[in-house]
Amino acid sequence: MRRSRIRLWGFVAAVVLLAGAAVLSAGAKAADGPIPCSAFQRNGSGGWRVLAPVTMDIGGRLYSPIVGSTLAAGSIQRGVEMSDLLDQQCGNR
């Protein structure tokens, strides 16, 4: 009886770890691929202004912000913090 409980808890732990890895993997996909940095300009408050038409693949879904709009610092699009992603890929300029 005790061994079956240990096996059960081992199985549950493995499932939880695999599910966590899948979630982390989905988040990593959001940052995959180059972002056309020339389409964005960082503003003084930590956000990014959209300067040109652009379409980005974020986590397997297309996202096209409107030219002239601002992606505020901390704003989340498609489950990704855009200012952080742009800081990582385009530099914190």
Beta strands, then each sheet from edge to edge (+ up, - down):
strand 1: 40-42
strand 2: 48-50
strand 3: 56-58
strand 4: 61-63
strand 5: 70-71
strand 6: 76-77
strand 7: 80-81
sheet 1: 1+ 2- 5+
sheet 2: 3+ 4-
sheet 3: 6+ 7-
end
